[in-house]
Amino acid sequence: LNDAAKDLLQLLSIDSNNQAAGVLLKTIRAKHNLTKGTPMSQTLDQLREAPSNDDDRIHQFNQLLGLLTNDDQLAMEFGHRGGLQMMLDDGSVKALQVLACASSNHHFVQEFFGPSAQHRLLE
């Protein structure tokens, strides 16, 4: 898979507008855990560790919103890293804003927002 990721990076260096290659690269990274150092993974890890009443927690939610707003393809990494479950467990207004932002990616909705997640959201 590293070779495939390298090939996709080379393709993207030639044609940076190739959306299919970008989506595929992000999917490969997310599914095969090659993205431990990405801003998305770091932000989710920091959010997991932040106390529930901490100002840093609000900052992490805002970071997620910024990441997802600037690149809706990051929604897939967000989903693969357990972001949906984390937001559903949190249930705050900020968490719902992050979910709304991630849900602008139809692939995220198709893959992660099954009936059980929909039911939890309506509770």
C-alpha positions in Angstrom: 0.0 0.0 0.0 2.9 2.4 0.5 3.7 2.0 -3.2 0.1 2.9 -4.1 0.2 5.9 -1.8 3.5 7.0 -3.3 2.0 6.7 -6.8 -1.0 8.7 -5.8 1.2 11.4 -4.3 3.2 11.6 -7.5 0.0 11.8 -9.6 -1.3 14.6 -7.3 2.1 16.5 -7.7 1.5 16.5 -11.4 -2.3 17.1 -11.3 -3.3 18.6 -8.0 -6.9 19.0 -9.2 -7.4 15.2 -9.5 -10.1 14.8 -6.9 -10.4 11.0 -7.4 -6.7 10.5 -6.6 -7.0 12.8 -3.5 -10.0 10.9 -2.2 -8.3 7.5 -2.8 -5.2 8.6 -1.1 -7.1 9.8 2.0 -9.1 6.6 2.0 -5.9 4.5 1.9 -4.3 6.5 4.7 -7.4 6.3 6.9 -8.2 2.7 6.4 -4.6 1.5 6.8 -3.7 3.8 9.7 -1.0 5.6 7.8 -2.2 9.0 9.1 -1.2 9.1 12.8 0.5 12.4 12.4 -2.2 14.2 10.5 -3.9 17.3 11.9 -7.2 15.4 12.0 -5.8 12.6 14.1 -3.9 14.9 16.4 -7.0 17.0 17.0 -9.2 14.0 17.7 -6.6 12.6 20.1 -6.3 15.9 21.9 -10.1 16.1 22.2 -10.2 12.6 23.6 -7.8 13.6 26.3 -9.3 17.1 27.1 -11.4 17.3 30.3 -15.1 17.9 29.5 -15.1 21.5 31.0 -11.7 22.6 29.6 -11.4 25.6 27.3 -8.9 23.5 25.2 -11.9 21.3 24.4 -13.7 24.2 22.7 -10.5 24.9 20.8 -10.3 21.3 19.6 -13.9 21.4 18.4 -13.1 24.6 16.5 -10.0 22.9 15.0 -12.2 20.1 13.8 -14.7 22.6 12.3 -11.9 24.4 10.5 -10.3 21.2 9.1 -13.7 19.8 7.9 -14.7 23.2 6.4 -11.4 23.6 4.5 -11.4 20.0 3.2 -14.6 18.0 3.2 -12.6 14.9 2.2 -11.2 14.8 5.8 -14.7 13.6 6.9 -13.6 10.1 5.9 -10.6 10.2 8.2 -12.8 11.7 10.9 -15.1 8.7 10.6 -12.4 6.1 10.4 -10.8 7.6 13.6 -14.0 7.3 15.6 -15.0 11.0 15.3 -18.7 10.2 14.7 -19.0 8.1 17.9 -17.0 10.7 19.9 -19.4 13.5 18.7 -22.5 11.4 19.5 -21.2 10.6 22.9 -20.4 14.2 23.6 -23.8 15.5 22.4 -22.8 19.2 22.8 -23.8 21.9 20.4 -20.2 22.1 19.2 -20.2 18.3 18.6 -23.4 18.6 16.5 -21.8 21.4 14.5 -18.9 19.1 13.7 -21.2 16.3 12.7 -23.1 18.7 10.4 -19.9 19.8 8.8 -18.7 16.2 8.3 -22.0 15.2 6.9 -21.5 17.5 4.0 -19.4 14.7 2.5 -21.9 12.2 1.1 -19.3 9.3 1.3 -19.1 10.0 5.1 -22.9 9.8 5.4 -23.1 6.6 3.4 -20.3 4.8 5.2 -20.7 6.0 8.8 -24.2 7.3 9.3 -26.2 4.1 9.5 -29.5 3.6 11.3 -27.9 3.2 14.7 -26.1 6.5 14.5 -29.2 8.2 13.2 -31.2 6.8 16.1 -28.6 8.0 18.6 -28.7 11.4 17.1 -32.5 11.6 17.5 -32.4 10.6 21.2 
